[in-house]
Amino acid sequence: MDTVKLAFRNLFRNTRRTVLTVMLIGFSLTALILTDGVMRGMLTLMVENVTGTFTGEAQIHLPGYRENLDVDLTMDNSDEIERQLQQNSSLKSYAPRVVSGAMVSSSYNVSAGALYGIDAQREQTVSRVRQAVSRGDYLSGEGTELLIGHSMAELLEVDLGDRIVLTLSEANGGELAQALFRISGILDFGMRELDENFIFVNIDAARNVLGLTPQQTHEFVLSFVDPLDAEDPDNALFQKLNGEGLEALGWLDLNKEISLIIELTGYTSLIIGGILFLLASLGVINSMFMSIYERIYEFGVIKAIGTRPSAIANLILCEAMLIALLSCAMGIFLGFAIGMWTSTNGIAIGEMEFSGIAFSNNILSEFHISQFTQFPIYVVLLTILAAIYPARFAAKIVPSEALQRSL
Amino acid sequence: MTAVISTKGVCRYFGDDDDTLVKAVDNVSIEIERGEFTALVGPSGSGKTTLLHLLGGLDNPTAGSVELSGTNIAEMSGAALSDFRRDHIGFIFQSYNLIPVFSAEENIEYIMLLQGVEAAQRKRRVAEMLEQVGLKGLEDRRPNKLSGGQQQRVAIARAMVSHPEIILADEPTANLDSKTGIALLDLMKELNEKHNMTFVFSTHDEKIMARASRLIHMQDGLIEFDERK
């Protein structure tokens, strides 16, 4: 008859209390697994929206360009940069862009907008501009085609085939230039900023209006074979490009708000986990004390017949550990079962925009190995920690006093 | 004869000031020799149980010394005292106090587990004790499936299985009918004679007292008189 066997039998002396305690801890673990799963799913959705829609996983500019989008700050050796990008095996694809602020005019209205000249073919490998075409056609790569967000189209009261006049400042001179484009497609990104402000034309046409040569580019957008490479500011490609007087940044640096949200999400999980386990720990302490008070006479007896105080403490800790293990089994099972459902069917959040990013899809919760390894280990450790106080109390019971008490 | 139990001026007081001070045991000096079958007798509140607790190291004396087999247990504490009780003293309590989740066999075996006795020897000694206390065939029953008398027999077996020098019993027959009580006391007496163990038990039952070889009468924490038969 070892301590574990005795502890196990003791647990079922009051089955109802043990089951309630196991449920309390088990549901806390389930809640933590699901919360973490949903948080991870939300972050994945957020990151996919951020990197996949338009920003890309990383970008290259001239230093200072991002601060005020100065049209004069062009990378003038695009061929050389592209040669380096082609040779880099960590990259899956890349696309050049030219960018300028522009006055967008129709026959009926006028609006400020951001003009993006894009390489119609390569842009498809780094963003979802093509997928965002809700009506009409994507760019063919030639001519004066133009894609416009549906919100801006409504403001300008234009539709497919209508003409748009872009007025902008040429690079390196500041002379005003105007060009006529024809709407070939209406875009719906589901992101207010893009739908209200962005227009896309072929890169050659944009360079032509801005007075740029084919070697001049404002921005390269990158997509990595392993997306995690983009999150490492010290990766070799970034280091090399930054050493050549360029500014290569991953999406975390390009979207400081999102970095902050990710960081806050980590703290949120920690706080939720902390609250859940504080409550569960109080439940454990209460349950263990109830159990000890019910058996105080018995502890007096086993101590009287020669059980060491440390053995009594070990017995209580062992009972707590068994409760924790049973709770983990329950929490893991429920967490996995519910997690499977939410990872398949998702959690409907409706149409939501957060920090300029639209969430229209269901959030699919995600499993992670830590949910089924680290979290249960925390549960066992915290439960045992919570049982230390009752265990010390039981170990210090004075036999002569305990033998005079009964409940 | 050698004194197995020896107390010198042992006192146990409860309360802090003169108004609340209770002298449960007051300046008691006794010597009990090996193999004696001694009854502590006296009315409720006379200090029998407190003295038994002091003799068993379950409580610390306010003053005086308690020597068991030449060791002053009043100076011991913690694990050392637990180990001493485990190896030298067997306890029998009024309310049987078996571990409810253990079978009769496991209750008897428990103390030998604490002592680290190897499994085969444990099983053999448990079987012997069950035979001696007349519980053969009931070894797998848990306490709630045993009568009061049977539970107290298990408690006696538990106290004796490790062959302690001293058995302390606090009103071991108080919760039993007189017939069962006398039968159990006869069993204890038989084991006392067979194994030459020293028995000290408290009682206020006249029939039980008649079987003791020595009676120590207590009143208000003091020894009123001590008679050997």
Interface residues (C-beta under 8 A of the other chain):
Chain A: M1 D2 L6 R9 N10 R13 Y297 E298 V301 I302 K303 A304 I305 G306 T307 R308 P309 S310 A311 V398 P399 S400 L403 S406
Chain B: T50 H53 G56 L58 D59 G78 A79 S82 D83 R85 R86 D87 I89 G90 F91 F93 S95 N97 I99 P100 V101 F102 E106 E109 Y110 I111 L113 L114 Q115 R158 A159
